């Protein structure tokens, strides 16, 4: 089995391909654990899963120019910050397939850092957005 | 209403092509943010300037 080294992950936010500005992406899913332990549980807790809670974390290199992260996500007049937006991510920019699945979801742009960085450093953005609803995985 | 794609990074269509409100809605995309971000240009007809009525 081939291992995956991310060099060409595809990140599309509100229909705009921002991959060239992305330095890190993490899609996370966790399930609430609901305790179902009863009196006849033989001394060990029993559990079932409850609601799923999904989130995505992006790290960007900031760019204020046309087609960059700032104008795409935080444009004057109509910012995506505070809204739910469609995102699609893939391990590579190649076509969707079994070895390159796509993950589509609606994320709430709950935070944004227009300017972040120290003297002499690259301006970057780290944003963790909760996902509203399920993540749809496609392999075709 | 339709829009002309003005960005090379728009995934659904190529630069110069048009996309309708309905298509954007089906894709779950925010048209206002795309216009504000200079990725789409609205093709809505602009209202002609009204002339002052002659007194």
N, CA and C atoms of all chains as a GROMACS GRO file, in nm:
protein
  585
    1UNK      N    1   0.084  -0.120   0.000
    1UNK     CA    2   0.000   0.000   0.000
    1UNK      C    3   0.088   0.125   0.000
    2UNK      N    4   0.053   0.217  -0.086
    2UNK     CA    5   0.128   0.343  -0.090
    2UNK      C    6   0.082   0.434   0.023
    3UNK      N    7   0.178   0.496   0.087
    3UNK     CA    8   0.145   0.596   0.189
    3UNK      C    9   0.122   0.729   0.119
    4UNK      N   10   0.058   0.820   0.191
    4UNK     CA   11   0.027   0.949   0.129
    4UNK      C   12   0.108   1.060   0.194
    5UNK      N   13   0.182   1.130   0.113
    5UNK     CA   14   0.248   1.253   0.157
    5UNK      C   15   0.174   1.367   0.090
    6UNK      N   16   0.120   1.456   0.169
    6UNK     CA   17   0.042   1.566   0.112
    6UNK      C   18   0.136   1.671   0.049
    7UNK      N   19   0.121   1.688  -0.081
    7UNK     CA   20   0.195   1.794  -0.150
    7UNK      C   21   0.103   1.873  -0.242
    8UNK      N   22  -0.017   1.818  -0.264
    8UNK     CA   23  -0.104   1.875  -0.368
    8UNK      C   24  -0.250   1.867  -0.325
    9UNK      N   25  -0.275   1.880  -0.194
    9UNK     CA   26  -0.414   1.871  -0.148
    9UNK      C   27  -0.496   1.983  -0.211
   10UNK      N   28  -0.621   1.951  -0.239
   10UNK     CA   29  -0.710   2.048  -0.302
   10UNK      C   30  -0.810   2.100  -0.200
   11UNK      N   31  -0.817   2.232  -0.188
   11UNK     CA   32  -0.911   2.295  -0.095
   11UNK      C   33  -0.991   2.400  -0.172
   12UNK      N   34  -1.122   2.379  -0.177
   12UNK     CA   35  -1.211   2.472  -0.248
   12UNK      C   36  -1.312   2.526  -0.148
   13UNK      N   37  -1.314   2.657  -0.133
   13UNK     CA   38  -1.404   2.722  -0.038
   13UNK      C   39  -1.494   2.817  -0.115
   14UNK      N   40  -1.624   2.799  -0.098
   14UNK     CA   41  -1.725   2.877  -0.173
   14UNK      C   42  -1.694   2.878  -0.323
   15UNK      N   43  -1.652   2.763  -0.374
   15UNK     CA   44  -1.630   2.748  -0.517
   15UNK      C   45  -1.495   2.796  -0.566
   16UNK      N   46  -1.414   2.856  -0.477
   16UNK     CA   47  -1.284   2.910  -0.518
   16UNK      C   48  -1.171   2.819  -0.470
   17UNK      N   49  -1.084   2.782  -0.562
   17UNK     CA   50  -0.972   2.696  -0.529
   17UNK      C   51  -0.862   2.778  -0.460
   18UNK      N   52  -0.846   2.753  -0.330
   18UNK     CA   53  -0.746   2.827  -0.250
   18UNK      C   54  -0.626   2.739  -0.216
   19UNK      N   55  -0.610   2.628  -0.287
   19UNK     CA   56  -0.506   2.530  -0.253
   19UNK      C   57  -0.367   2.592  -0.245
   20UNK      N   58  -0.337   2.684  -0.335
   20UNK     CA   59  -0.201   2.740  -0.340
   20UNK      C   60  -0.167   2.820  -0.213
   21UNK      N   61  -0.269   2.859  -0.138
   21UNK     CA   62  -0.246   2.937  -0.016
   21UNK      C   63  -0.252   2.851   0.110
   22UNK      N   64  -0.293   2.726   0.095
   22UNK     CA   65  -0.312   2.637   0.209
   22UNK      C   66  -0.181   2.567   0.244
   23UNK      N   67  -0.145   2.571   0.373
   23UNK     CA   68  -0.025   2.498   0.416
   23UNK      C   69  -0.062   2.377   0.502
   24UNK      N   70  -0.185   2.373   0.549
   24UNK     CA   71  -0.227   2.261   0.633
   24UNK      C   72  -0.379   2.252   0.632
   25UNK      N   73  -0.428   2.130   0.631
   25UNK     CA   74  -0.572   2.109   0.639
   25UNK      C   75  -0.598   1.987   0.725
   26UNK      N   76  -0.698   1.995   0.811
   26UNK     CA   77  -0.733   1.882   0.898
   26UNK      C   78  -0.884   1.874   0.909
   27UNK      N   79  -0.938   1.762   0.868
   27UNK     CA   80  -1.082   1.738   0.876
   27UNK      C   81  -1.104   1.639   0.990
   28UNK      N   82  -1.186   1.678   1.086
   28UNK     CA   83  -1.201   1.596   1.207
   28UNK      C   84  -1.346   1.558   1.231
   29UNK      N   85  -1.365   1.435   1.275
   29UNK     CA   86  -1.498   1.387   1.313
   29UNK      C   87  -1.489   1.320   1.448
   30UNK      N   88  -1.580   1.355   1.536
   30UNK     CA   89  -1.588   1.282   1.663
   30UNK      C   90  -1.735   1.254   1.692
   31UNK      N   91  -1.757   1.150   1.766
   31UNK     CA   92  -1.895   1.110   1.800
   31UNK      C   93  -1.914   1.125   1.951
   32UNK      N   94  -2.026   1.182   1.989
   32UNK     CA   95  -2.060   1.183   2.131
   32UNK      C   96  -2.072   1.039   2.180
   33UNK      N   97  -2.025   1.016   2.301
   33UNK     CA   98  -2.035   0.883   2.360
   33UNK      C   99  -2.150   0.886   2.461
   34UNK      N  100  -2.250   0.805   2.437
   34UNK     CA  101  -2.368   0.804   2.523
   34UNK      C  102  -2.365   0.676   2.607
   35UNK      N  103  -2.367   0.696   2.736
   35UNK     CA  104  -2.359   0.582   2.830
   35UNK      C  105  -2.494   0.511   2.838
   36UNK      N  106  -2.491   0.381   2.820
   36UNK     CA  107  -2.615   0.303   2.826
   36UNK      C  108  -2.611   0.199   2.938
   37UNK      N  109  -2.516   0.221   3.030
   37UNK     CA  110  -2.495   0.121   3.136
   37UNK      C  111  -2.622   0.103   3.221
   38UNK      N  112  -2.661  -0.022   3.237
   38UNK     CA  113  -2.774  -0.055   3.324
   38UNK      C  114  -2.729  -0.142   3.439
   39UNK      N  115  -2.821  -0.180   3.520
   39UNK     CA  116  -2.788  -0.259   3.639
   39UNK      C  117  -2.736  -0.398   3.603
   40UNK      N  118  -2.763  -0.444   3.486
   40UNK     CA  119  -2.720  -0.581   3.452
   40UNK      C  120  -2.604  -0.579   3.354
   41UNK      N  121  -2.515  -0.481   3.372
   41UNK     CA  122  -2.407  -0.465   3.274
   41UNK      C  123  -2.279  -0.540   3.310
   42UNK      N  124  -2.285  -0.629   3.398
   42UNK     CA  125  -2.171  -0.716   3.433
   42UNK      C  126  -2.049  -0.639   3.478
   43UNK      N  127  -2.066  -0.527   3.541
   43UNK     CA  128  -1.955  -0.453   3.599
   43UNK      C  129  -1.876  -0.369   3.501
   44UNK      N  130  -1.921  -0.357   3.380
   44UNK     CA  131  -1.851  -0.273   3.282
   44UNK      C  132  -1.952  -0.181   3.213
   45UNK      N  133  -1.910  -0.059   3.186
   45UNK     CA  134  -2.000   0.036   3.120
   45UNK      C  135  -2.028  -0.009   2.977
   46UNK      N  136  -2.146   0.021   2.930
   46UNK     CA  137  -2.180   0.000   2.789
   46UNK      C  138  -2.209   0.136   2.728
   47UNK      N  139  -2.183   0.148   2.602
   47UNK     CA  140  -2.196   0.279   2.536
   47UNK      C  141  -2.244   0.264   2.393
   48UNK      N  142  -2.308   0.368   2.344
   48UNK     CA  143  -2.339   0.380   2.202
   48UNK      C  144  -2.296   0.520   2.157
   49UNK      N  145  -2.283   0.537   2.028
   49UNK     CA  146  -2.244   0.670   1.981
   49UNK      C  147  -2.367   0.758   1.965
   50UNK      N  148  -2.347   0.885   1.989
   50UNK     CA  149  -2.456   0.982   1.976
   50UNK      C  150  -2.438   1.067   1.853
   51UNK      N  151  -2.442   1.196   1.872
   51UNK     CA  152  -2.430   1.287   1.759
   51UNK      C  153  -2.285   1.302   1.714
   52UNK      N  154  -2.267   1.314   1.583
   52UNK     CA  155  -2.134   1.341   1.530
   52UNK      C  156  -2.107   1.491   1.539
   53UNK      N  157  -1.982   1.524   1.561
   53UNK     CA  158  -1.942   1.664   1.567
   53UNK      C  159  -1.819   1.680   1.477
   54UNK      N  160  -1.837   1.752   1.367
   54UNK     CA  161  -1.732   1.763   1.266
   54UNK      C  162  -1.674   1.904   1.264
   55UNK      N  163  -1.547   1.912   1.231
   55UNK     CA  164  -1.485   2.044   1.217
   55UNK      C  165  -1.370   2.035   1.116
   56UNK      N  166  -1.328   2.150   1.069
   56UNK     CA  167  -1.216   2.155   0.976
   56UNK      C  168  -1.123   2.268   1.021
   57UNK      N  169  -0.994   2.243   1.011
   57UNK     CA  170  -0.893   2.346   1.042
   57UNK      C  171  -0.807   2.371   0.919
   58UNK      N  172  -0.802   2.497   0.879
   58UNK     CA  173  -0.719   2.536   0.765
   58UNK      C  174  -0.608   2.628   0.816
   59UNK      N  175  -0.491   2.612   0.757
   59UNK     CA  176  -0.386   2.713   0.776
   59UNK      C  177  -0.351   2.769   0.639
   60UNK      N  178  -0.356   2.900   0.631
   60UNK     CA  179  -0.334   2.970   0.505
   60UNK      C  180  -0.208   3.056   0.514
   61UNK      N  181  -0.144   3.078   0.400
   61UNK     CA  182  -0.054   3.191   0.384
   61UNK      C  183  -0.140   3.308   0.338
   62UNK      N  184  -0.137   3.416   0.411
   62UNK     CA  185  -0.225   3.528   0.377
   62UNK      C  186  -0.181   3.596   0.247
   63UNK      N  187  -0.277   3.641   0.170
   63UNK     CA  188  -0.251   3.717   0.048
   63UNK      C  189  -0.372   3.808   0.029
   64UNK      N  190  -0.345   3.936   0.022
   64UNK     CA  191  -0.454   4.033   0.010
   64UNK      C  192  -0.488   4.063  -0.136
   65UNK      N  193  -0.415   4.003  -0.228
   65UNK     CA  194  -0.437   4.032  -0.370
   65UNK      C  195  -0.558   3.955  -0.422
   66UNK      N  196  -0.592   3.983  -0.546
   66UNK     CA  197  -0.705   3.918  -0.612
   66UNK      C  198  -0.691   3.766  -0.605
   67UNK      N  199  -0.803   3.701  -0.574
   67UNK     CA  200  -0.814   3.555  -0.565
   67UNK      C  201  -0.744   3.497  -0.442
   68UNK      N  202  -0.695   3.581  -0.353
   68UNK     CA  203  -0.631   3.532  -0.231
   68UNK      C  204  -0.733   3.501  -0.123
   69UNK      N  205  -0.685   3.450  -0.009
   69UNK     CA  206  -0.776   3.413   0.100
   69UNK      C  207  -0.857   3.531   0.153
   70UNK      N  208  -0.794   3.648   0.169
   70UNK     CA  209  -0.864   3.759   0.232
   70UNK      C  210  -0.985   3.805   0.151
   71UNK      N  211  -0.964   3.827   0.023
   71UNK     CA  212  -1.076   3.878  -0.058
   71UNK      C  213  -1.181   3.770  -0.084
   72UNK      N  214  -1.138   3.644  -0.081
   72UNK     CA  215  -1.233   3.535  -0.103
   72UNK      C  216  -1.321   3.513   0.019
   73UNK      N  217  -1.261   3.523   0.137
   73UNK     CA  218  -1.336   3.490   0.259
   73UNK      C  219  -1.386   3.613   0.332
   74UNK      N  220  -1.312   3.723   0.320
   74UNK     CA  221  -1.347   3.840   0.400
   74UNK      C  222  -1.353   3.965   0.313
   75UNK      N  223  -1.426   3.956   0.202
   75UNK     CA  224  -1.436   4.069   0.108
   75UNK      C  225  -1.518   4.182   0.169
   76UNK      N  226  -1.482   4.303   0.133
   76UNK     CA  227  -1.560   4.419   0.176
   76UNK      C  228  -1.697   4.410   0.110
   77UNK      N  229  -1.800   4.425   0.190
   77UNK     CA  230  -1.936   4.424   0.135
   77UNK      C  231  -2.007   4.292   0.151
   78UNK      N  232  -1.933   4.182   0.148
   78UNK     CA  233  -1.997   4.051   0.167
   78UNK      C  234  -1.894   3.949   0.213
   79UNK      N  235  -1.876   3.942   0.342
   79UNK     CA  236  -1.779   3.850   0.401
   79UNK      C  237  -1.846   3.715   0.428
   80UNK      N  238  -1.766   3.610   0.414
   80UNK     CA  239  -1.816   3.476   0.449
   80UNK      C  240  -1.809   3.451   0.600
   81UNK      N  241  -1.735   3.537   0.670
   81UNK     CA  242  -1.719   3.519   0.815
   81UNK      C  243  -1.855   3.534   0.882
   82UNK      N  244  -1.891   3.433   0.959
   82UNK     CA  245  -2.022   3.433   1.026
   82UNK      C  246  -2.129   3.365   0.943
   83UNK      N  247  -2.092   3.314   0.828
   83UNK     CA  248  -2.190   3.244   0.744
   83UNK      C  249  -2.146   3.099   0.725
   84UNK      N  250  -2.240   3.019   0.675
   84UNK     CA  251  -2.210   2.879   0.642
   84UNK      C  252  -2.174   2.874   0.494
   85UNK      N  253  -2.061   2.811   0.463
   85UNK     CA  254  -2.017   2.806   0.324
   85UNK      C  255  -1.978   2.664   0.285
   86UNK      N  256  -1.991   2.636   0.157
   86UNK     CA  257  -1.960   2.502   0.107
   86UNK      C  258  -1.810   2.486   0.086
   87UNK      N  259  -1.755   2.376   0.134
   87UNK     CA  260  -1.612   2.346   0.116
   87UNK      C  261  -1.598   2.206   0.057
   88UNK      N  262  -1.496   2.190  -0.026
   88UNK     CA  263  -1.464   2.058  -0.082
   88UNK      C  264  -1.314   2.038  -0.069
   89UNK      N  265  -1.273   1.928  -0.009
   89UNK     CA  266  -1.130   1.901   0.001
   89UNK      C  267  -1.098   1.762  -0.053
   90UNK      N  268  -0.979   1.749  -0.110
   90UNK     CA  269  -0.933   1.621  -0.166
   90UNK      C  270  -0.784   1.606  -0.131
   91UNK      N  271  -0.735   1.481  -0.124
   91UNK     CA  272  -0.592   1.461  -0.097
   91UNK      C  273  -0.502   1.516  -0.206
   92UNK      N  274  -0.548   1.510  -0.333
   92UNK     CA  275  -0.470   1.568  -0.443
   92UNK      C  276  -0.566   1.641  -0.536
   93UNK      N  277  -0.508   1.716  -0.629
   93UNK     CA  278  -0.592   1.792  -0.722
   93UNK      C  279  -0.645   1.706  -0.837
   94UNK      N  280  -0.607   1.578  -0.840
   94UNK     CA  281  -0.652   1.488  -0.947
   94UNK      C  282  -0.802   1.462  -0.934
   95UNK      N  283  -0.856   1.396  -1.036
   95UNK     CA  284  -0.999   1.365  -1.036
   95UNK      C  285  -1.035   1.276  -0.917
   96UNK      N  286  -1.160   1.288  -0.876
   96UNK     CA  287  -1.209   1.209  -0.763
   96UNK      C  288  -1.208   1.061  -0.800
   97UNK      N  289  -1.163   0.978  -0.709
   97UNK     CA  290  -1.161   0.833  -0.731
   97UNK      C  291  -1.140   0.764  -0.598
   98UNK      N  292  -1.133   0.632  -0.603
   98UNK     CA  293  -1.116   0.554  -0.479
   98UNK      C  294  -0.989   0.595  -0.404
   99UNK      N  295  -0.884   0.629  -0.480
   99UNK     CA  296  -0.758   0.669  -0.416
   99UNK      C  297  -0.748   0.819  -0.394
  100UNK      N  298  -0.852   0.891  -0.434
  100UNK     CA  299  -0.852   1.037  -0.416
  100UNK      C  300  -0.995   1.084  -0.386
  101UNK      N  301  -1.045   1.046  -0.268
  101UNK     CA  302  -1.185   1.080  -0.236
  101UNK      C  303  -1.203   1.230  -0.213
  102UNK      N  304  -1.324   1.276  -0.237
  102UNK     CA  305  -1.356   1.415  -0.205
  102UNK      C  306  -1.444   1.417  -0.081
  103UNK      N  307  -1.430   1.523  -0.003
  103UNK     CA  308  -1.509   1.544   0.117
  103UNK      C  309  -1.578   1.679   0.104
  104UNK      N  310  -1.709   1.676   0.100
  104UNK     CA  311  -1.788   1.798   0.081
  104UNK      C  312  -1.868   1.825   0.208
  105UNK      N  313  -1.868   1.950   0.251
  105UNK     CA  314  -1.938   1.984   0.375
  105UNK      C  315  -1.967   2.134   0.379
  106UNK      N  316  -2.055   2.169   0.471
  106UNK     CA  317  -2.089   2.309   0.494
  106UNK      C  318  -2.026   2.353   0.625
  107UNK      N  319  -1.934   2.447   0.617
  107UNK     CA  320  -1.863   2.491   0.738
  107UNK      C  321  -1.910   2.631   0.778
  108UNK      N  322  -1.922   2.651   0.907
  108UNK     CA  323  -1.953   2.784   0.960
  108UNK      C  324  -1.821   2.859   0.980
  109UNK      N  325  -1.803   2.964   0.903
  109UNK     CA  326  -1.677   3.042   0.912
  109UNK      C  327  -1.681   3.122   1.040
  110UNK      N  328  -1.650   3.055   1.149
  110UNK     CA  329  -1.670   3.114   1.281
  110UNK      C  330  -1.554   3.200   1.327
  111UNK      N  331  -1.440   3.190   1.259
  111UNK     CA  332  -1.327   3.275   1.299
  111UNK      C  333  -1.241   3.306   1.178
  112UNK      N  334  -1.172   3.419   1.186
  112UNK     CA  335  -1.084   3.463   1.078
  112UNK      C  336  -0.982   3.559   1.136
  113UNK      N  337  -0.861   3.549   1.088
  113UNK     CA  338  -0.754   3.639   1.134
  113UNK      C  339  -0.699   3.712   1.013
  114UNK      N  340  -0.750   3.830   0.984
  114UNK     CA  341  -0.702   3.901   0.865
  114UNK      C  342  -0.551   3.926   0.869
  115UNK      N  343  -0.499   3.952   0.988
  115UNK     CA  344  -0.356   3.980   0.998
  115UNK      C  345  -0.300   3.911   1.121
  116UNK      N  346  -0.202   3.822   1.099
  116UNK     CA  347  -0.141   3.751   1.210
  116UNK      C  348   0.002   3.715   1.173
  117UNK      N  349   0.095   3.753   1.258
  117UNK     CA  350   0.235   3.721   1.232
  117UNK      C  351   0.326   3.817   1.305
  118UNK      N  352   0.450   3.777   1.323
  118UNK     CA  353   0.549   3.859   1.392
  118UNK      C  354   0.643   3.922   1.290
  119UNK      N  355   0.724   4.014   1.337
  119UNK     CA  356   0.817   4.083   1.249
  119UNK      C  357   0.908   3.981   1.179
  120UNK      N  358   0.920   3.998   1.050
  120UNK     CA  359   1.007   3.910   0.972
  120UNK      C  360   0.944   3.777   0.935
  121UNK      N  361   0.821   3.755   0.982
  121UNK     CA  362   0.756   3.627   0.953
  121UNK      C  363   0.649   3.644   0.846
  122UNK      N  364   0.613   3.531   0.790
  122UNK     CA  365   0.506   3.529   0.692
  122UNK      C  366   0.372   3.552   0.762
  123UNK      N  367   0.286   3.631   0.701
  123UNK     CA  368   0.150   3.649   0.755
  123UNK      C  369   0.070   3.522   0.725
  124UNK      N  370   0.018   3.463   0.829
  124UNK     CA  371  -0.057   3.338   0.812
  124UNK      C  372  -0.192   3.347   0.883
  125UNK      N  373  -0.277   3.253   0.853
  125UNK     CA  374  -0.408   3.248   0.915
  125UNK      C  375  -0.433   3.104   0.958
  126UNK      N  376  -0.479   3.087   1.081
  126UNK     CA  377  -0.522   2.955   1.127
  126UNK      C  378  -0.669   2.967   1.165
  127UNK      N  379  -0.752   2.887   1.103
  127UNK     CA  380  -0.896   2.898   1.128
  127UNK      C  381  -0.956   2.760   1.146
  128UNK      N  382  -1.026   2.742   1.257
  128UNK     CA  383  -1.101   2.618   1.280
  128UNK      C  384  -1.248   2.649   1.270
  129UNK      N  385  -1.314   2.580   1.178
  129UNK     CA  386  -1.456   2.607   1.154
  129UNK      C  387  -1.538   2.482   1.188
  130UNK      N  388  -1.640   2.496   1.271
  130UNK     CA  389  -1.731   2.384   1.293
  130UNK      C  390  -1.811   2.355   1.167
  131UNK      N  391  -1.840   2.229   1.146
  131UNK     CA  392  -1.915   2.189   1.027
  131UNK      C  393  -2.062   2.175   1.063
  132UNK      N  394  -2.146   2.228   0.978
  132UNK     CA  395  -2.290   2.219   0.998
  132UNK      C  396  -2.342   2.100   0.917
  133UNK      N  397  -2.382   1.994   0.986
  133UNK     CA  398  -2.433   1.876   0.915
  133UNK      C  399  -2.324   1.774   0.889
  134UNK      N  400  -2.355   1.684   0.798
  134UNK     CA  401  -2.266   1.571   0.772
  134UNK      C  402  -2.158   1.606   0.670
  135UNK      N  403  -2.056   1.522   0.666
  135UNK     CA  404  -1.952   1.530   0.563
  135UNK      C  405  -1.986   1.424   0.458
  136UNK      N  406  -1.991   1.466   0.333
  136UNK     CA  407  -2.022   1.371   0.225
  136UNK      C  408  -1.892   1.329   0.157
  137UNK      N  409  -1.865   1.200   0.163
  137UNK     CA  410  -1.744   1.147   0.097
  137UNK      C  411  -1.784   1.085  -0.036
  138UNK      N  412  -1.711   1.121  -0.142
  138UNK     CA  413  -1.740   1.065  -0.275
  138UNK      C  414  -1.612   1.005  -0.331
  139UNK      N  415  -1.630   0.894  -0.404
  139UNK     CA  416  -1.512   0.830  -0.467
  139UNK      C  417  -1.532   0.818  -0.618
  140UNK      N  418  -1.632   0.885  -0.669
  140UNK     CA  419  -1.656   0.883  -0.815
  140UNK      C  420  -1.721   1.014  -0.856
  141UNK      N  421  -3.097   3.589  -1.284
  141UNK     CA  422  -2.975   3.669  -1.297
  141UNK      C  423  -2.858   3.577  -1.332
  142UNK      N  424  -2.766   3.627  -1.410
  142UNK     CA  425  -2.646   3.548  -1.441
  142UNK      C  426  -2.521   3.629  -1.408
  143UNK      N  427  -2.410   3.559  -1.402
  143UNK     CA  428  -2.282   3.619  -1.366
  143UNK      C  429  -2.175   3.571  -1.464
  144UNK      N  430  -2.078   3.654  -1.489
  144UNK     CA  431  -1.963   3.614  -1.570
  144UNK      C  432  -1.846   3.584  -1.477
  145UNK      N  433  -1.782   3.470  -1.501
  145UNK     CA  434  -1.669   3.430  -1.418
  145UNK      C  435  -1.548   3.517  -1.453
  146UNK      N  436  -1.490   3.580  -1.350
  146UNK     CA  437  -1.375   3.669  -1.372
  146UNK      C  438  -1.249   3.617  -1.304
  147UNK      N  439  -1.259   3.498  -1.244
  147UNK     CA  440  -1.147   3.442  -1.168
  147UNK      C  441  -1.098   3.313  -1.232
  148UNK      N  442  -0.967   3.293  -1.228
  148UNK     CA  443  -0.910   3.167  -1.276
  148UNK      C  444  -0.926   3.056  -1.174
  149UNK      N  445  -0.964   3.091  -1.052
  149UNK     CA  446  -0.969   2.991  -0.944
  149UNK      C  447  -1.111   2.941  -0.916
  150UNK      N  448  -1.207   2.985  -0.998
  150UNK     CA  449  -1.345   2.939  -0.978
  150UNK      C  450  -1.357   2.798  -1.035
  151UNK      N  451  -1.399   2.704  -0.952
  151UNK     CA  452  -1.394   2.562  -0.990
  151UNK      C  453  -1.505   2.520  -1.086
  152UNK      N  454  -1.622   2.578  -1.071
  152UNK     CA  455  -1.738   2.528  -1.146
  152UNK      C  456  -1.734   2.565  -1.294
  153UNK      N  457  -1.677   2.677  -1.326
  153UNK     CA  458  -1.673   2.725  -1.466
  153UNK      C  459  -1.539   2.792  -1.492
  154UNK      N  460  -1.509   2.805  -1.621
  154UNK     CA  461  -1.385   2.873  -1.658
  154UNK      C  462  -1.406   3.024  -1.667
  155UNK      N  463  -1.297   3.096  -1.659
  155UNK     CA  464  -1.302   3.242  -1.670
  155UNK      C  465  -1.366   3.281  -1.802
  156UNK      N  466  -1.460   3.374  -1.796
  156UNK     CA  467  -1.529   3.421  -1.916
  156UNK      C  468  -1.662   3.352  -1.939
  157UNK      N  469  -1.684   3.238  -1.877
  157UNK     CA  470  -1.812   3.169  -1.891
  157UNK      C  471  -1.915   3.233  -1.798
  158UNK      N  472  -2.041   3.201  -1.822
  158UNK     CA  473  -2.146   3.256  -1.736
  158UNK      C  474  -2.205   3.146  -1.648
  159UNK      N  475  -2.258   3.189  -1.536
  159UNK     CA  476  -2.322   3.097  -1.442
  159UNK      C  477  -2.446   3.166  -1.387
  160UNK      N  478  -2.551   3.089  -1.369
  160UNK     CA  479  -2.678   3.148  -1.326
  160UNK      C  480  -2.693   3.139  -1.174
  161UNK      N  481  -2.788   3.218  -1.124
  161UNK     CA  482  -2.823   3.212  -0.982
  161UNK      C  483  -2.861   3.070  -0.941
  162UNK      N  484  -2.938   3.005  -1.030
  162UNK     CA  485  -2.987   2.870  -1.001
  162UNK      C  486  -2.870   2.772  -0.985
  163UNK      N  487  -2.772   2.783  -1.076
  163UNK     CA  488  -2.655   2.695  -1.068
  163UNK      C  489  -2.576   2.720  -0.939
  164UNK      N  490  -2.561   2.848  -0.904
  164UNK     CA  491  -2.488   2.882  -0.781
  164UNK      C  492  -2.560   2.825  -0.659
  165UNK      N  493  -2.693   2.836  -0.662
  165UNK     CA  494  -2.774   2.784  -0.551
  165UNK      C  495  -2.758   2.633  -0.539
  166UNK      N  496  -2.760   2.565  -0.654
  166UNK     CA  497  -2.746   2.419  -0.653
  166UNK      C  498  -2.609   2.377  -0.599
  167UNK      N  499  -2.509   2.460  -0.625
  167UNK     CA  500  -2.373   2.428  -0.578
  167UNK      C  501  -2.351   2.474  -0.434
  168UNK      N  502  -2.450   2.544  -0.379
  168UNK     CA  503  -2.438   2.592  -0.241
  168UNK      C  504  -2.341   2.707  -0.226
  169UNK      N  505  -2.327   2.789  -0.331
  169UNK     CA  506  -2.228   2.897  -0.328
  169UNK      C  507  -2.293   3.031  -0.297
  170UNK      N  508  -2.218   3.116  -0.231
  170UNK     CA  509  -2.264   3.249  -0.191
  170UNK      C  510  -2.228   3.349  -0.301
  171UNK      N  511  -2.328   3.387  -0.381
  171UNK     CA  512  -2.303   3.474  -0.497
  171UNK      C  513  -2.252   3.611  -0.455
  172UNK      N  514  -2.309   3.666  -0.349
  172UNK     CA  515  -2.269   3.800  -0.305
  172UNK      C  516  -2.121   3.805  -0.269
  173UNK      N  517  -2.076   3.702  -0.198
  173UNK     CA  518  -1.934   3.698  -0.158
  173UNK      C  519  -1.844   3.679  -0.280
  174UNK      N  520  -1.892   3.602  -0.377
  174UNK     CA  521  -1.812   3.580  -0.499
  174UNK      C  522  -1.802   3.709  -0.582
  175UNK      N  523  -1.910   3.786  -0.583
  175UNK     CA  524  -1.906   3.915  -0.655
  175UNK      C  525  -1.817   4.013  -0.578
  176UNK      N  526  -1.836   4.018  -0.447
  176UNK     CA  527  -1.754   4.110  -0.364
  176UNK      C  528  -1.606   4.074  -0.372
  177UNK      N  529  -1.577   3.944  -0.390
  177UNK     CA  530  -1.439   3.899  -0.398
  177UNK      C  531  -1.380   3.904  -0.537
  178UNK      N  532  -1.454   3.964  -0.631
  178UNK     CA  533  -1.407   3.979  -0.770
  178UNK      C  534  -1.387   3.845  -0.841
  179UNK      N  535  -1.463   3.744  -0.800
  179UNK     CA  536  -1.456   3.616  -0.870
  179UNK      C  537  -1.565   3.607  -0.977
  180UNK      N  538  -1.676   3.678  -0.953
  180UNK     CA  539  -1.786   3.684  -1.049
  180UNK      C  540  -1.824   3.829  -1.071
  181UNK      N  541  -1.876   3.855  -1.193
  181UNK     CA  542  -1.927   3.989  -1.222
  181UNK      C  543  -2.075   3.974  -1.256
  182UNK      N  544  -2.159   4.052  -1.190
  182UNK     CA  545  -2.302   4.044  -1.214
  182UNK      C  546  -2.337   4.096  -1.353
  183UNK      N  547  -2.425   4.023  -1.421
  183UNK     CA  548  -2.471   4.067  -1.553
  183UNK      C  549  -2.606   4.138  -1.546
  184UNK      N  550  -2.644   4.179  -1.427
  184UNK     CA  551  -2.773   4.249  -1.411
  184UNK      C  552  -2.770   4.379  -1.489
  185UNK      N  553  -2.879   4.408  -1.562
  185UNK     CA  554  -2.880   4.534  -1.637
  185UNK      C  555  -2.875   4.652  -1.542
  186UNK      N  556  -2.797   4.751  -1.578
  186UNK     CA  557  -2.788   4.870  -1.492
  186UNK      C  558  -2.898   4.967  -1.530
  187UNK      N  559  -2.953   5.030  -1.430
  187UNK     CA  560  -3.061   5.127  -1.454
  187UNK      C  561  -3.005   5.251  -1.522
  188UNK      N  562  -3.071   5.298  -1.626
  188UNK     CA  563  -3.024   5.424  -1.686
  188UNK      C  564  -3.050   5.539  -1.592
  189UNK      N  565  -2.965   5.636  -1.597
  189UNK     CA  566  -2.984   5.754  -1.511
  189UNK      C  567  -3.112   5.825  -1.550
  190UNK      N  568  -3.189   5.859  -1.450
  190UNK     CA  569  -3.315   5.928  -1.481
  190UNK      C  570  -3.288   6.076  -1.504
  191UNK      N  571  -3.356   6.126  -1.607
  191UNK     CA  572  -3.339   6.268  -1.637
  191UNK      C  573  -3.433   6.351  -1.552
  192UNK      N  574  -3.390   6.466  -1.516
  192UNK     CA  575  -3.476   6.556  -1.439
  192UNK      C  576  -3.591   6.602  -1.528
  193UNK      N  577  -3.708   6.595  -1.472
  193UNK     CA  578  -3.823   6.641  -1.550
  193UNK      C  579  -3.811   6.791  -1.577
  194UNK      N  580  -3.850   6.826  -1.700
  194UNK     CA  581  -3.846   6.969  -1.736
  194UNK      C  582  -3.947   7.046  -1.656
  195UNK      N  583  -3.905   7.158  -1.605
  195UNK     CA  584  -3.998   7.236  -1.523
  195UNK      C  585  -4.085   7.323  -1.609
   0.00000   0.00000   0.00000
